[in-house]
Amino acid sequence: MDNILNFLKSIILGIVEGITEFLPVSSTGHLVIFENLLGFEGTTPSFVEMYTYVIQLGAILAVVVLYWTKIKDTLVNFFPKKVGFERSGFRFWLMLAIACIPGGVFGVLLNDLSDKYLFTPVVVAVTLFFGGIWMMYAESRFRNNSAPGIGGDELNVTVKQAIIIGAFQCLAIIPGMSRSASTIIGGWVAGLSTVAAAEFSFFLAIPVMVGMSLLKIVKIGGLTSLTGTEITSLIIGFVVSFIVALAVIRKFISYLQKKPMKVFAIYRMIFAIIVLVAGIAGFFH
């Protein structure tokens, strides 16, 4: 009975992850809150911490599936000699690699401190609230950029833009800030349109989240250190988040083409207040 209950919790968390990973509302923050509310836990030390990162790979796989034509094109036309540097897959992956550097450095230096002191519902709620205010300011100030999306023919993210986006991504170390929100705001500041910034954040999530998940797996001692129930929970969360993210990514891009992101900022602030009230009422463990 305990195992069935644990698997049901994993399904719920997979849905939460699939919905929130690419929306600017912080998937990690939502997972921290819902894991706490559901009393989700394992017997292996740091299992829940690792679970939080690993099921995000399911959502990342959704990006690979949905954008496979684009990814395949960058691999087929990888070498600049074939199509020129500007249109080459080498340039595309180089820009992603450059954008990964700031977050990678700060992640290695500060990740343990973040895990130890910041992964609490209260910290998440405060960050969600003030991050929402910042999103509204950034959108009013920078949204009217007109650079085309990278889903088009040109791979037009420059080195300077990649560095700016990568620097903003460092803010995602704080749970509740949102990697998606950080990179989209960074994209606005760098001169990208909202859709271009969102698409770049999708692709950037592939190396970033794979790297972070592998780091967590190594830190906990590998998957062999987990119990059968924990491994099954991981698989369930992974599959559910993949399926849900497939639908959410399409809807999100369609939404951004027509409407502002203010609604997500307002949601963050309302959700943050609810979490703080729930904390005061003693709902969290």
Secondary structure, 3 states (H helix, E strand, C coil): CHHHHHHHHHHHHHHHHHHHCCCCCCHHHHHHHHHHHHCCCCCCCCHHHHHHHHCHHHHHHHHHHHCHHHHHHHHHCCCHHHHCCCCCHHHHHHHHHHHHHHHHHHHHHHHHHHHHHCCCHHHHHHHHHHHHHHHHHHHHHHCCCCECCCCCCCCCCCHHHHHHHHHHHHHHHCCCCCHHHHHHHHHHHHCECHHHHHHHHHHHHHHHHHHHHHHHHHHHCCHHHCCHHHHHHHHHHHHHHHHHHHHHHHHHHHHHCCCCCHHHHHHHHHHHHHHHHHHHCCCCC
